[in-house]
């Protein structure tokens, strides 16, 4: 298997929200001090101005500045955490992962799907569909509790090998009363690339996107 290179989004040099807010506050604060100085210089010595309002405004400026400094610290922590997650994501390259989903490609004429029930079905039917939604294979599935697995050999209903491509599993599960039983599915994919974003890393298997939060288990390649 050829491991593709890691793609990286182009970084921007625009200031963060905290930096922009701090720059704006600094400009407002400078203007406020100029106005305060002018008013103090031109006040009537016999009727000096009440300084309580100026003091209150200074306290408000100090509070806002502290809040902006706190936000900047949080932004730095988030950036460090994102960088750490991006670095950790590269360890998935070349590994097989089982992830929440229902679609995966045929690899060497095989595809293995997982499924589990939120209840106890008595009748389970598995359907394998091609990219157009056409059912190419159908079979009965296991009804036991816990995680189940279905290994499709890539043969259609006529025993012919299905062409390469992505195939989706669909499951019909019913209980003894004929009610539908909720079913979750998973797919097995090999990670061949990691795409970096400011919001975190995304794993890729061919053109398929794998969210790290959706990974159920990691296997050897």
Helices and strands as residue ranges (DSSP letters): E 7-8, H 17-41, H 52-89, G 90-92, E 96-100, E 103-105, E 111-117, E 123-129, E 135-140, E 148-152, E 166-174, E 183-190, E 193-197, E 200-205, E 208-210, G 212-214, E 215-219
